[in-house]
Each structure stands twice: as C-alpha cells, then as structure tokens.
Amino acid sequence: MSEDLNPVARNATFYRRLRRWRALAAKAQGGLCHHCRVVLAPPNSGVANACTADHLVALADGGRHCRANVVAACFACNNARGSEKARAAAQARLSARKRPGADGPRERVL
C-alpha cells in the first residue's frame, strides 16, 4: 500500500505511525524511559527527558519499522545511543585503515 504513495505522503505516514507507536510504548512502559527509567515529559517539550520514539534495532542496522521495534525513550538516552553508534562506526572505519609500515619493515631497494 505505501508503495503507491508519493514520497511526501509516505513520509507523513511514517511519522504518523511513529507518533502513535511512541504514545502506545510510553503508556505500556508506565510513562518511563525504556533505558534509564526517568519519568518522560511530553514530546517536543525541549527538555532532556522529553519522550521520543527509539528503534531498538536501528533502521540503518536492518531493523524494521514496526511496533515491536519501537520503545519510548527520553531525548537524552535516544541522543546518547545515536552518538554511541556513530562513535563505534567511526572507530571501526579507523581500525580498518592500514597504517603505513603496519605490515613490518620494508627492504630498501638501491
């Protein structure tokens, strides 16, 4: 069904579902953050404990956009979790690079 929608309508549908799932998750969790258990503030309130929707398995990591993969998390935890993944990805890229001379000394050709 969503394949028939134009990109703008598909994006609106995505966020409408996410808002509904965030509300359901917050209610199921008793109004507490999934990660740190702090009491959640209303969404878009601009405070660190504002309620956000967090994908347990990120969409970028192959997670699905479904109700079972979404939990309510405070902004601080959701933001820290994203930063943690970004740091891990950057570290993996750096360690994948070969440093000059890493494979031992080279013979000098005269």
C-alpha positions in Angstrom: 0.0 0.0 0.0 2.7 2.6 1.0 4.5 1.8 -2.3 1.6 3.6 -4.1 2.0 6.8 -2.1 4.2 9.7 -3.3 7.3 10.3 -1.2 5.7 13.2 0.8 2.7 11.1 1.7 4.9 8.1 2.6 7.0 10.3 4.9 3.8 11.7 6.6 2.5 8.1 7.1 5.9 7.1 8.6 5.8 9.9 11.2 2.1 9.5 12.0 2.7 5.8 12.8 5.8 6.6 14.8 3.9 9.2 16.9 1.1 6.6 17.6 3.7 3.9 18.5 5.6 6.3 20.7 2.4 7.0 22.7 1.5 3.3 23.0 5.0 2.5 24.1 5.0 5.3 26.7 1.7 4.1 28.1 2.9 0.4 28.2 6.1 1.5 30.0 4.2 3.4 32.6 5.5 6.8 31.3 9.1 5.8 32.0 12.1 5.8 29.7 13.0 2.4 28.4 16.7 2.8 29.1 17.1 4.9 32.3 13.5 4.7 33.8 13.2 8.5 34.2 9.7 9.9 34.0 9.0 11.1 30.5 8.0 14.7 29.7 5.6 15.5 26.8 7.2 15.1 23.3 8.7 18.3 21.7 8.9 20.0 25.1 12.6 20.8 24.7 13.8 19.2 27.9 16.2 16.3 28.3 13.5 13.9 29.4 11.2 14.6 26.5 9.5 11.5 25.2 11.0 10.3 21.9 10.5 7.1 19.8 13.6 4.9 19.7 14.0 1.9 17.4 15.6 -0.9 19.4 17.4 -2.1 16.3 18.1 1.0 14.2 16.6 1.2 10.7 20.2 1.7 9.4 21.3 -1.5 11.0 18.5 -3.5 9.3 15.8 -3.0 12.0 12.2 -2.9 10.9 9.8 0.0 11.3 7.2 -1.9 13.3 5.5 -1.5 16.6 7.6 -4.3 18.3 10.8 -2.5 17.4 9.8 0.9 18.9 10.1 2.0 22.5 9.6 5.3 24.3 12.9 6.8 25.4 13.9 10.2 26.9 15.7 12.5 24.5 19.0 12.2 26.4 19.1 8.4 26.1 18.0 8.4 22.5 20.6 11.0 21.6 23.4 9.3 23.5 22.5 5.9 21.9 22.8 7.5 18.5 26.1 9.1 19.4 27.4 5.8 20.7 26.6 4.1 17.4 28.3 6.9 15.5 31.4 6.7 17.6 31.6 2.9 17.2 31.2 3.2 13.4 33.9 5.9 13.2 36.2 3.6 15.3 35.6 0.7 13.0 36.4 2.8 10.0 39.7 4.0 11.6 40.7 0.5 12.6 40.0 -0.8 9.1 42.6 1.6 7.7 46.1 0.2 7.4 48.8 2.4 9.0 52.0 2.9 7.0 54.5 0.2 8.0 51.9 -1.8 9.8 52.9 -5.0 7.9 56.6 -4.8 9.1 59.8 -3.2 7.9 60.3 -2.9 4.2 63.5 -3.7 2.3 65.4 -0.8 0.9 66.0 -1.1 -2.8 69.1 0.7 -4.0 
